Amino acid sequence: MTIKVRPASLDDLPTLLDFEQGIIKAERPYDHLLKPDPISYYDIGEMIEAEDAEVMVVEVGGELVASGYAKVKRSRHYTSPDWHAFLGFMFVRESHRGQGINRILLDALLDWSRQRGLTEVRLTVYPDNEPAIRAYEKAGFENYLTEMRLGLED
């Protein structure tokens, strides 16, 4: 099978919207604060057209099987570097998991980030999502900051 990584186009939007719902479904068990369906995390069409972001897809045999984005973001004013790449929308169809597709996609997003002169890449992951954490650690990511919450009405 031929594996191809490419920038997403607006023609990919119907599939990408399905991928987004797959992400939400997978993350729902980790986050009881998510509102009931239907919800959306991203404006994918806007990101596809944005100058400061790149939505990438992976095709296997002509079928879209994975997605992710890198977006240029300003870092906190008291940290270095001033700008970093933020990754999100990471999704691989269940039928293609465990085949290295996520790593291929990640490498393409990291290359995009390097081409923009960025030297730092960040992402967020739920602390109980151990498979995702292992995958990102395998790619060289390390825990940086833990965000905590207290629900006063929980």
Residue pairs with C-beta under 8 A, 6 or more apart in sequence:
1 60
1 61
2 59
2 60
2 61
2 62
3 58
3 59
3 60
3 101
3 104
4 58
4 59
4 60
5 56
5 57
5 58
5 59
5 104
5 105
5 108
6 56
6 57
6 59
7 48
7 54
7 55
7 56
7 57
8 16
8 44
8 48
8 55
8 56
8 57
8 67
9 48
10 45
10 48
10 49
12 48
12 57
12 64
13 44
13 45
13 48
15 64
16 44
16 55
16 57
16 64
16 67
17 44
19 64
19 66
19 67
19 89
19 91
19 93
20 40
20 41
20 42
20 44
20 89
20 91
22 91
22 93
23 41
23 89
23 90
23 91
24 34
24 37
24 39
24 41
27 34
27 126
27 129
28 34
30 126
30 128
30 129
31 126
33 151
41 88
41 89
42 69
42 88
42 89
44 55
44 89
47 53
47 55
47 69
47 71
47 89
48 55
50 71
52 71
52 72
53 69
53 70
53 71
53 72
54 69
54 70
54 71
54 109
54 112
55 67
55 68
55 69
55 89
56 67
56 68
56 69
56 70
56 105
56 108
56 109
56 112
57 64
57 66
57 67
58 64
58 65
58 66
58 67
58 92
58 101
58 104
58 105
59 65
60 96
60 101
65 92
65 93
65 95
65 96
65 101
66 91
66 92
66 93
66 96
66 101
66 102
66 105
67 89
67 90
67 91
67 105
68 87
68 88
68 89
68 90
68 91
68 105
68 106
68 109
69 87
69 88
69 89
69 109
70 85
70 86
70 87
70 109
70 110
70 112
70 113
70 121
71 85
71 86
71 87
71 88
72 83
72 84
72 85
72 86
72 116
72 118
73 83
73 84
73 85
73 86
73 122
74 82
74 83
75 81
75 82
75 83
75 84
75 120
81 118
81 119
81 120
83 118
83 120
84 118
84 119
84 120
84 121
84 122
85 109
85 110
85 112
85 113
85 116
85 118
85 120
85 121
85 122
86 121
86 122
86 123
87 106
87 109
87 121
87 122
87 123
88 123
88 124
90 102
90 105
90 106
90 123
90 132
92 101
92 102
92 105
102 135
103 135
103 138
103 139
106 139
109 121
110 121
113 121
121 141
122 144
123 136
123 141
125 132
125 133
125 136
126 132
127 133
127 146
